């Protein structure tokens, strides 16, 4: 909760709104959940990783936020239906859906990528946002000013080495964002996307599962790639969350179908590395 010029508590940008964040157990999702709560929202954390989600929930409640954790695999239609239903039963409404849950998949060229990996990446990264939106939209329309913010990726805007499934899935999220904006603007629902570049997180715990030397090498590769961007570094998760909160709030009231890059300039320049 912010303070006004007299030092009294002031309403946050999301006060009285219910915000559902998928993939809220760690990384960007956790940062979004914390930022939404700080802006006055009641927050629902959805994730398959209960231990991390409980840590996020503890951080929110320690800061006197109102929040719940609901386990959910966003690729599972039945689980998503229950997630949305429980959210509305608990809080009485749903105002903002943040489709953040995502996985990277194995790095391999297309002719070496197994179909199981392709299907799982598509299921989580593209089917997930669609299924969540499908079940959330009736409630967002009822809200009168509902919002969807999709967390896509710069890899949805450009090609990247050895990432066919991830690039395709995030490209799908980018254009799903535009399509939903076309259909639901007339119902008062705005739909936008954020495309992060290199962010200092370990998405899906991939580095944590590697031997220490390999994990450090993976981190160093990301740092080296980020260093070639105009701003020369990786983002912090809270730098992504600030863009998401802006798009979720009335400050972006005339934005829909927008694809917002938060990438240190990486898509603005040819990478000579």
N, C-alpha and C positions, 0 to 999 in steps of 0.2 A: 504494500500500500504506500503510495506516494504522500508527500507532505505539501501543503500549499504554502504561500508566502508568509502566513502567520504561524506556521509550524503545526497546524492542525492536520489531522488525517484527511486526505483528499481522495475522491473516487478515482480508481484506476480506469484504464481504457477498456477493460473487459469486465467491469463490475456488473454483477447480476447475470452474467452469461455463464452457460455451461459449455466447457470446452473438452472435447474428447481427443486425446493424443494417442495414436497407435505407435508402437515401438518406443514407449516412454520409459523403458527400463534403464536406458543408458544413452550416452552420447548426445546427439542433437535432440532426440526425443525428450530426454531428461531435462535438457536446457530449456526446451519449449514449455514443458510442464511447469517448471519453476518460474519462468518468466510470466506465463499466463496467470499463475496463482498470485504472483506479486502485483499483477495488474487488476486483481480483484475477482478473477474467475473462480468458479467451482470446477475442479479438474477431474477427469476420468483418465486413468492411466491404463492402457491396454497393451499387453505383451504376452509372449509365451515364456519369458524368462522371469519367473516369480521372484527369485532372490534379488535381482537388480531392481525390479519394479517395487518391491517392498522398501528398498533403500530410497528410491525416489519418493515413495509415499511418506516415509519417515521424515525426509527433508522438507516436504511440503507441510506436514502437520506440525513439525517443530517450528516452522515459521508462521504458525497459526492459520495455515490455509485449510480450505475444505476440499477434501479429495478422497477418491476411492480407487482401488486397483481391481480390475477385472481381467482374468486370464483370457486370452483369445489368440487363435491363429487366424490372421486376416484372410487367408486363402480358403478358409472353411466357411461356407455360406451359413450353415446352422449356427456356428459359434458367433459369427458376426450379427446374425439376427438376434441372438440372445444378448450380445453386448449392447446393441442399440436399445433393445427393449428394457434391459436392466437399468441402463443409464437414465432413460426417460421415467421409468417407475421410481427410481431413487431420487432424482432431482426435479422431476416434473417437466423437463424440457431438454432440448438439445439445440444449441445455437451455433457452435463452431465445431467442425470436424477437421482435424489435422491428420492427413494421411502421411505418416512419417515412416512406418515400418518398411524395412527393406533389407535385402541380402545382396551380397556381391557375387557369389558363385565362384567357380574355379576359373582361373585365368588360362585360356587356351584359344588357339585359332579355331575357326568354325569346323574345319574338317577333323579336329581332334576332340571337340566338345561332345560329351555324351548327352543323349536326349534327356536323361533323368535330371541332369543339372539344368539344362535349358528349361524344362517344364517346371521345376521348382522355383527358379528365378522368376519366370513369368507368373507363376501362381502367386507368389508373395508380392512382387513389385508392381504388377499390372492388374492382375485379377483382384488382388487385395484392395487397392484404392477404388476399383469399380464396385466391388461387392459392398464395401463400407459406404460408399456414396449412395448406392442403390437403396440400402436400408435406412440411411440417415436422411435422405432428401425429403420424404414426407414430413418429418419433424422440422427440418430446416425451412421448408416452405411455410409451415405453420408458424414458425418464429416471426416471419415477416421481414427479417433481415439476416437470414442465415448465411453462413460462410463456409466454404471448403477451401483449405489451403493444402495443396499437394506438394510434398517434398520430392522433387525430381532430381536432376543432376546435370552438370555440364555435359556428362556423357550421353545425355539425351538430346544434346544439341550438336555434337560433333562425333566423329568416329574416334575410337581409342584402341590401342593395340590389345589384342587378345581378350576382348571383352564383348563378344557378340551378343550374349544373352542380356548382360547388364545394359549395354547401349540400347538394344532393341526395346527392353522393358521400360527404360526411362524415357526413350523417345515416345513410346506409347502413352506414358503418363503426361508428357507435355501436350500431346494433341487431344488426349481425353480431357484435359483441363479446358482447352479451348472449346471442345464440343459441348461439355456440360455448361459452360458459360453461355453458349448460344441458346440452349434449351431452357435454362432456369433463371436467366436474368428477369424474364417477365413475371416470375414468381417471387422476386425479391431476393434471390439467392445469388451471391457472388462466388466465383470460382477462380482462383489464381494459383500459380505455382512458384516455388522458389527452387532455383537450381544452384546448389552449393558446388564449389570446386573442391580443392584439397582442404579437408578439415581434420584437425588433430584429434581423431577418434579412432577406435579399433572396431569398425563396423562388424557386427556378428561375432566378435571375439576371435577373429581369425589370427591375429598376432599372438593372442594369449595362448592359442593352441600350438604354437610353433616352439621349437627349441630356442633358448635365449638368443643364440647367435643369429639364427634365421629371422627371429622377430625383430632384432635390432637392424638387420640388413633391410627388411621390409620397410621399417620406419625411416631409415636413412634414404631409401629410394624415393619415398614420398616427399621427404624434406628437399631432396635434390630437385625433383620435378617442380615443387612449389617455388623453389628459389628462382626458377626461370620466368616466373610470372612478373608482371609489372610491380606488384606490391611485395614480391620476393619472400613470401612465407605462407604457411598454412593458416587457415582461419581457426579461431576458437569457436566452440559450439555455441556460445552465447551470441556471437556475431551473426550466426544464422538465425537464432531464435528471435533476435530483434526484428529481422525482416519479416518473420512469420507473424509476430505480434502486430506489426504495422498492418499487414494484409488482413489479419483477423479483426482489426478494430475499425471503427467508423472513420478513422483518419484516411483510409483508402476507399472511401465510399463510392468513388466513381471509377474504380478499377475492377474489371472482370475480364477473364480470358488473358490476363497478363502473365508473362513468363519472366520472372525477375532473377537475374544472375547475381549471386553473391560469391564471387570467384576470384577476387584479387586481380581481375583483369585477364584471366587466362584465356577466355574465349574472344578477347578483343585483339589478340596478337597471334602471329604465326610463331610456333615454338621451334626455334632453331636448334634446340638440343637433340 
